[in-house]
Amino acid sequence: MSESRDVVTRSEATDSVDQFEREFSERAEALEQDADDLETARQTLEALALSGTAEGADEVEGAVRDAGEVAGEQFDADDAELEQVQVDNEAYEGELKDRGEKVDSDVATIEAGEGKVQLDAAIERLRAAREAAQEDLTFLTELRERTRRGRDQSEQIQEALEQRVAQNRSR
């Protein structure tokens, strides 16, 4: 038996994935708000008549442009934070994959042991161990898939918002 056990509880693993999902959602909402703010600043600028004095028009136009720049800068900061969460999520997915591969190896080892023992009671215990390991493998595989799906969805939302912001910046 291995001397060190690098294990995590199912609850801890699930909590980690839940936390990533919460962070994806919160960061997507922040990006959406930033994109809305930038778009509002652009629309406001386009709708201005700027028919007063030259100085007043310059000040108004400058302040509205600044509002758009501030929103764009905040979008960039929030976008970078989301990127980091996605990187961390991908690393966690890799950890889940590694754990699954080790469990899969354990299943094979148990199956080999099942084929070598003769005592029915021992065979039964090994079968129970194999079933428990297979259940663990299924859990890890499903959790890894959920992790990947969450990141994929986050990346799609992020890409759409980046395109929207790029269009509003270029106008």
N, C-alpha and C positions, 0 to 999 in steps of 0.2 A: 504494500500500500504506500502511496505517495506520502512523504512526510509533511509537505505543505499543501494546504487547501486554499486556493484562491477562489473563493465563492462569494456570491452575492445572493441575497434573498430574492424571491420572485417579487415580493412587495417593493423592495428597493429598486429593482430593475424597472418595474412598472412605474414607480414614482418618477424615476429619471426620465422615462419617455413622456410621461404626463407633463413634466416640467418643460421639456423641449417643446411640446405642443402648445403650452401656455405662452412660452416665450415667442414662438413663431406667430401666434395670434396677436400678442401685444405689439410686437414689432411691426407686423403687417398693418395693424390699425394706426400706428404712429406714422408709417410711410404713407398710408392713404391720406391721413390728415395733412401731412407735409405737402403731398401732391395737390390736394384740394386748395391749400393756402397759396401755393405757387400759381395755380390756375386762376384763383380768384384775383391775385395781384395782377396777373397778365390781363385778365378780362377787365379789371378796373382801369388799368392803364389805357387799354384800347377804347374804353367807353368815355374817357375824359374829354371834355371839350377844350379845356385849357385856353379859354378865351379872355382871361383876365389880363393882368399885367405880365410882362415877360418874366419879372422876378418871381412873381407868385406862381406862374405856370412852371418855371424851372424848379422851384421848391417842391411843388406838388408832384410833378413828374419824378423828381429825384427820390422823394420819400416813398412813392409807390414802387418805383424800381427797387429801392432798398428793401422794401417789404418782400418783394419777390426773391431778391438775393438771399435774404435771411431764411426764407422758407426753403430755398434751394440748398443752402448750406446745412440746414437742419435735416433735410432729406438725405444729403450725403452722409452725415453723421449717423443717422438712424439706419441707413443702408449698410454702412460698415459694421454696425453692431449686429445686424441681421446676418451678414456674411459670417461673422465670428460664431454666432449660434449655429449656423449651418455647418461650419467646420467642426465644431465640437460635437454636433449631432452625428456627423459622418464618422468621427473617431469612435463615438459610442457604438455606432452600428458595427464598426470593425471589431470592437471588443465583444459584442454579442455574437458576431460571426466566429471569432476565435473560441469563445466558450462553447458554441454549438459544435464546432469541429472536434473539440476535446470530448464532449459528451458523445458524439458520434463514434469516436475512437473507443470510448468506454463501452458503448453498446457492442461493438465488434469484439472487444476483449471478453465481455460477459458471455456473448454467444459462443465464443471459443471455449470458455470454461464449461458452459452447459453441455457441450459435446464431449467433454472429457470425464465428467463425473458420472458415477453409477447410482449412487444413492438417491432414491426418489425425492426424499425430503430436501436434499441439497439441490437437486435439479429444480424443484419447485421454488426454492428461495432465489436461485439464480434467475429463474424466469421472472419472478417478481422484481428483482433488481433491474433486469433488462427492460421490463415494462415501465418502471419508474424513470429510467434513463431516457427511454423513448418519449415519455410524456414531457420530460424536461427539455428534450431536443425540440419537440413540437412547440412548447412554450417559447423557447428562445428564437425559433424560426419565425413564429408569428409576431413576436415583439420586434425582431429585426425588420421584418416587412413593414410593420406599422411605423417604425422609425424612418425607414426609407420613404414611405408614402408621405409622411409629414414633411420631410425635407423637400421632396419633389414638389409638393403643393406650394410650399413656401417659396421655392425658387421660381415657380410659374407666376405667382402673385408678384414677386419682386421684379421679375422681368417685365411684366405688363406695366407696373408702376414706373419703372425706370424709363420705358419707352414713352409713357405719358409725360413724364417730367422732361425728358429730352425734347419732346415736341413743344412743350410750353416754354422751354428755355430758348429755343431757336426762333421763336416768333418775335 
